[in-house]
Structure formats: structure tokens, C-alpha cells
Amino acid sequence: MAVGRTFTPNKLALALALGAMPLTTLAGEVVGDDDGAQRSSAPRIEVIRVKGDQLSHAHIETGTVILISRDQIDAIQPLSTEDVLRRVPGINIKGEEETSIVANFGLRGLSASESKSLVLEDGVPVAPGLFIGNDRYFNPRIQRMDGAEILKGSASLRYGPSTIGGVVNYITKTPDNGVELSGRIGSFNMREASIEAGGKNASGDAYAGVVATHAKSDGFMDKGYEMSDVMVKAGTAIGDNQRIGVKFSYHENDANISYRGLLLNDYLAGERYNPAPDDWYLQDRKAFDVNHEWTINDTTTLKTLVYWSDVSRDYWRYNVDTAASNAAGRWVYTDDLTGNNRSFERFGVETRLSLSHQLGDLAADTEFGLRLMREESNDMRIRATRASDRTGVNDRHIVDSADSIAAYVQSRIELTERLAVTPGVRIESYEQEREILTQNNASAKTSNTEVLPGLGATYELTPAVQLYGGVYRAFSPASNGVALDGLTDQKLDGERATNYEIGIRGSEGALSFEVAAFYMDFSNQVVTGNSDPNLSQSNAGKTEHSGMELALAYDFGAGFSLDTNATWIPTSKFKTGDHKDNRLPYAPKFMANIGLNYSADNLKAALTAHHRGEQYGDPSNQVELPTGAGGGIWGGLLPSYTVLDLTAQYSVSNEFTLFGAVKNLTDKQYIAGLRQGIYVGPERSFELGFRYRF
């Protein structure tokens, strides 16, 4: 299905035990499904306002909006959130392994190797460090998700930082009354078991529940993993006009992955083995959110969200003998082991005041927002050996921190029954500090303030067709390692982009469609990884991105429907610097998805195709893939590819559903990405699973 407009045993025991704990409850509003069934809807901070169907939501948004439902997720049968995102127009995925343990995606011609987009879960930032860097180190698990919202264009102004490409907000499940068990098995000895259990009181104004998953696999190319993920949600009403809710989540994943890919000759010979069999990526995350909603009166609502998270990532990698690797045509490792072990802690408070009011004779909806946030990371490099595994000398110990404050105001003003404009402004101010404990606690600080104005508009051509567009300024902060490179204040502004968008969307009978054109003028782009304190500032540059997104869905009747989308980005280039006029890496000119769906009685099935055009692996736009194990940037031209997936699910009864999938149906061999070697796209795989609800 293409997504377009329409759209260990001990660890498992721990998850079940957490689900059985007494919980403070959170108010839940009862809403009806299409079939009339009742389910609980968690009162969360709705960072992206979802009300009703796609068209009515789009009516208030001045940019492109994609809503993905739980039914759509179930139909895709994804192993990761990025399985879902790659079906969305404008998004390119740089795959490293089939479950996307780390995030690698880009929007609208921005490189998929360095995200400039904000990722949220229930409105809470999930990247370990928004201002201190390292945003890839946690990627939410799809097993806990009920849906997703992808927002691009001027509506992104309400959120920040790092909204240059857009905003992705994952919506977690809220367990309903009862228990649902699910499980699946698949290729590479994949085994997964999940439970959703919950309940609500008789009046329906309080509930509690748990979602827990344990998964284990040998992995494609023997890149095995063992993952446990637990989420507890609960809450209650406070009187007639207030609700309070809590969410606790715990995630742990031990993965046998590395920066190393296959060297070229082994890839061409069809070898498919783990090129770094002794390297391990050990990840865990704990998070706690509290949200409160106060309906002050019929026209005024105050929402407040408090969140805390702690993420750790220990990455143990063996050093290589480059000369021996070149001679062997594959990586040859020494006995020296390095642990790049990092942890991140965040605390934030965000509040939003929404008012419906008159502005003279005009109806208006205005929102004021304020966010305070503190981030800190602890970075250690441990030198170990094979004989003394994962213990040794800490020869680099860095503490990065950032304090930030953001404020914004935005108002949707109805000039006529058909025309509405939405002006707004956001201010982000932050101070960063770096302290190197292994250099006698030497430290440095820097600060920056960004003013981000925007203006959007919607115009109803007919009750079913709407024009929209806007312009806004977005930014992404330079990380501490760049802004304070060499413990010298580089006096860097944030990476800024001025974004323009215009589009048309509509729905008439069996047809729905959306077409959007965009242009992004990106200035002050900073290249990371310098050791010379004079280089970060001189590496700032400009890029330009322009293109179109198209989506079309049609219901043929008799159970058959079609979902298609395409993205064309003719321009994604460097405008200044050493790579002037070169194309950005991991930014293909063309991407497309098409899904032929069938739904009748108890059977649902879909045949989907995902096409990604050719793309460069580095800014120099070199064409030839590297043959050896030398250092430097791994570049080359990655050929285009098309992958087919076949999925089906059958409802044996109202309680019991069977589902299965054949992914990469034609066993297409392709290069998903480059790092230190070639990352191979997953070969053909099979999955079979069930869901049973008590």
C-alpha cells in the first residue's frame, strides 16, 4: 500500500509484570470507529491537530499533511517505522538493516544521511539530542504505534527545532478493554510476541493499559538483534473540565551491527555475511511523560506537557588492519576494541494556550506556545582489547549540554468563508556548553537566537477542493561538536532554510488527490566532523531544493482500490563551496510508490511497489564505488531499484486474524546505502503472524 492523501523470555516477563502494576489513570474520551465499535482515545497533547478525516484536517493546515492510520500500518506489516515512511511522498530512506534501529531518512531532497526533520512521539521529541547533536541514536518501534502524522510546509512553524524538512509525529497505541495477543515468525529466524492489555472504568473517563513487545532475530546477513519494548499509559479526569495523563516507556535492543559494510568484490560476487561479526550496538531508553489539559471555557484550552528521557548507546567496534583488509578483499580485524559509549538525558516542559475569538469582524483561532528544555550528554571512549572485552581506559570524556527556550504565536484568521490566512512567528534561543573532562575540565560556551516568521493560507475552490500554500523560515542548530569545535566559539548561526510551498488537494467520489510544489533555499549548512577549529565556519554553505509531490487514490469498486504517489526533485544541489553544483548525497531525483489493494469480506491483500531512483553516496558525486578498505568518505553512484511486497490478512473471526507477507517478492539485489563499505538491501523474506483479542 502506498501512503498518500487517503491514507528475552525474562524481558517479556518484565513487560507483563509492568502491565499488571497498579496505575494512576488518565481520562480517555470514547470515540466511535467506522463499524460503530467503541474504543478509548488517549487525551494527549495533539501537537498536530487531527480532527476527522484527511480533508477536514487539511482544511486548517497550510502545508502538506499525511495521516497514517492503524489499519494502514497493519496492512503494511512493517518491521520498523521507516517501513511506513518510505511509502510517503517526499521521504527517502537510507536503509542500514531491516528494522531501522537508527533513523536514516530525508525529506524533499535533504540528505537521508543527516536528518533535518523533527521526529516526535505523542508530541514529545524522541531524538536523544536536538541541540547537542546525535539525533539518530533512537528510532521509535513500530509495534507500539497506532498511527503517524507527517507535516510539511508552513504548518511546521508551530514546532521546532529542526523542521527544515518537516515534522513526523508517531502516535502510540492506547490499549482498549481486554487483551490482544499477537505474534509473528519470519525469515532469518525472526520471532516476535506482543501484548496489549487495558481497561477503563464504567463511566469511560479513566483507563490504564500496557503495550509490550519482545522480538529476536538472527537478522539478514547475520546482523542479529534482541529487542524488548514496554509502554504503560494511564490517566483520569479531574472534575468536568480537566484531564491528566501519564506514559512510561522502556526500550532495550542489543544489535550485532556496525559501520562496516561489504567491500565491493564480495558484494558483486553475491556474498551476504556480517562484515563485522563481533561489533555490537547496545541501546536502551527510559522515558516518562505527563500531560494535562484544562478546558477553561468554550473558547479557551490550556495544554501542558512535561517530559523526561534517558537514552544510552554503547557501540563496541573492533579496529581494522587496512592493509590486510585490502589484501583479503574483506575486513580483517585486530584485537583492539573501542567503545564509543554515550548517554543522553532530557527534561522539557511545553505549554499551549488555544483561543477561539473575534479579530474585529473576523473569526480567528490563535495559539500561544512556550517550551523550556534542558539536554545533557555524556560521551566516553573506552579503549579495550579482545582479551579484556568492554573494559579499559577512558581516553576521551566529553559532557555536552544545552539550555533552550522557545516561544511562538500563530493565528488562523478567516477572511471570508473560503479564504483563511495563518501568520505566525517562532523564536528559538539556546545556549550550548562543552566540557572535556580528559583535558582538565576545559570548557567553552556559545549561544544563539533564531527568529522564524511564517505565513500560510488556504482557499476553498469548491467544498471538496482546496488550494493551500505558504512560506516560512526553519532552522536546525549546529551540534555542540561543531559550534564549539576545538573548544572555540565558532559563532555559528543555525542552519537556516526559507521554504515555499503551493498545492491543491481534494476528494470527489471514488477519487482523491494532492499535488504540491516546493522550493527550499537552505543557507549556512554546516559540515560536521572537523578537528580544525577554523574549518567549521568556513564549511558553512548554501543548498537549493525544488520539486513536486503527487498523490492519487481511486476506489474501483468490487473491493479493488489504487494508492499511488510520486516525488520529483530535479534540484537538490550545493550552491557554494567545494561541491558547488553537485547534487546532495542520498537525494534521488525520482521516487514512487504504487499499491493495488483488495478488500472483500474477511480478506485484505495488497501488492505494492516502491521505486527509488539513483543517488550519490557523497557530496563529491563520484560515480565509481570504492574497491578497497581505505579511509575517507565512502561514495559512489547507487543504482535505482524497485522492490515489490505482497501482504495479506484474513479475519477468521471477530477475535482472530491471520496475516502474512512476502517482502522483496522478486528478490531484487540492491545497494541500500554506503558507510564503510556497502549496505545491502534485504533479500526476499517471508513472514506469518496472528492477532487474537480476548
QUIRA-V56846 format. One line per field, one symbol per residue. ss: DSSP state (H for helix, E for strand, L for the rest). psi: psi as a letter, one per 20 degrees, with the letter a starting at -180 (. if undefined). burial: 1 if it has 16 or more other C-alpha atoms within 10 Angstrom, else 0. A space follows every 10 residues. Layout:
ss->???
psi->???
burial->???
This chain:
ss->LLELLLLLHH HHHHHHHHHH LLLLLELEEE EELLLLLEEE EELLLLLLLL LLLHHHHHLL LLLLEEEELH HHHHHHLLLL HHHHHLLELL EEELLLLLLL LLLLEEELLL LLLLLLLEEE ELLEELLLLL LLLLLLLLLL LHHHEEEEEE ELLHHHHHLL LLLLLLEEEE EELLLLLEEE EEEEEEHHHE EEEEEEEEEE LLLLLEEEEE EEEEEEELLH HHLLEEEEEE EEEEEEEELL LEEEEEEEEE EEEEELLLLE LELHHHHHLL LLLLLLLLLE EEEEEEEEEE EEEEEEELLE EEEEEEEEEE EEEEEEEEEE LHHHHHHHLL LLEEEEEEEE EEEEEEEEEE EEEEEEEEEL LEEEEEEEEE EEEEEEEEEE EEEEELLLLL LLEEEEEEEE EEEEEEEEEE EEEELLLLEE EEEEEEEEEE EEEEEEHHHL LEEEEEEEEE EEEEEEEEEE EELLEEEEEE EEEEEELLLH HHHLHHHLLL LLLLEEEEEE EEEEEEEELL EEEEEEEEEE EEEEELLLLL LLLLHHHHLL EEEEEEEEEE EEEEEEELLE EEEEEEEEEE EEEELLLLLL LLELLLLLLE EEEEEEEEEE LLEEEEEEEE EELLEELLLL LLLLLLLLLL LLLLLLEELL EEEEEEEEEE ELLLLEEEEE EEELLLLLLL EEEELELEEE LLLLEEEEEE EEEL
psi->pqochk.qhh hhhgghghhi qqqpqpppqp qprhjiqprp ppnronhpoo obagghghhi pjrppppprh hhghhhlqir hihghijppi pppnqhrijl hqpnqqpliq piinpkqppq okippiphoh hialiiipoq phhjphaqpp praiiihirr alkghappop prqoprpapp qqqqqaqkkp pppqppprqr rhijjqrqrq pqppqqqhqp kkmrqppppp ppqrrrqnbi jqqqqqppqp pppopmrrip aqqghhghij pnroimijqq oopqppqpqp qppongaiip ppppppqqqo pqopoopqrq ogghgghijr ppqajpppon oqqppqpqpp qpoppprpnc jqpqoqppqp ppqpqpqooq opoarhhmpk qbpojoopoq qppqpqqqpp popohahhpq qnqrqqpppq pqpppohjlk kqrqqqrqpp pnrqprqqpo griippqrrr pqprrpqprh hghkpkkpoi lprroqpopq qqrpqrpoci pqrpppqqpp ooqkppprjq ioiihghiiq aqqppqaqpp qpqpoirkip rppqqqponh pnqpirahkp iqqqqlmqhp qqqppoqpop djppqpoqpp pprqqqirhi kqgpqqhakr aapoaropqr rpppqpqqqp ohahhppqqr qoqmhjlppr ohrqdmappp qprpqqqpaq ppp.
burial->1111111000 1100110110 0010111100 0000000011 1111101100 0001101111 1111111110 0110111101 1111111111 1111111111 1111111111 1111111111 1111111111 1111111111 1111111111 1111111111 1111111111 1111111011 1111111101 1111111111 0001111111 1111111111 1111111111 1111111100 0111111111 1111111101 1111001000 0001111011 1111111111 1111000001 1111111111 1111111111 0100110011 1110011111 1111111111 1111110000 0011111111 1111111111 1111100001 0001001111 1111111111 1111000011 1111111101 1111110000 0011111001 0111111111 0000111111 1111111111 1111111111 0111111111 1111111000 0111111111 1111110100 0010111011 1111111111 1111000001 1111111111 1111110000 0111111111 1111111110 0011111111 1111111111 1000110110 0001111101 1111111111 1000011111 1111100011 1111111111 1111111111 1110
